[in-house]
Amino acid sequence: MKRKIEIFTAGCPTCEPVVEKVKGLACENCEVIVYNLNERCEAESCTALVKKYGINRMPAVVVDGKLLECCKTSAVDEEVLRAAGIGKR
């Protein structure tokens, strides 16, 4: 079963390095989905996900339905990404 990784961005230059970092760490067991909230999502689905996951800052990374701790209080951290299983086969 693939690990589902959702990245929420504002489509800004600050968010892009996080998207690239996550994609660079991801392996064949990771499914990476990027939601740019500046673009309308199909049927506003990404807006509903933002509320569901309790996202209050961008960029944010959710792994298998859980918002990573680093995304709640500070910047995205590579160690936290790896601890969440990103890049593990």
WOHUVEN-V913195 format. One line per field, one symbol per residue. psi: psi as a letter, one per 20 degrees, with the letter a starting at -180 (. if undefined). Layout:
# WOHUVEN-V913195
psi = ???
This chain:
# WOHUVEN-V913195
psi = pqpooppprjkrhhhghgghgghhhqaijpopppooiiqpqpkkhhghhgggikpiqqrqpppljppqghihhaqpphhhgghijpip.
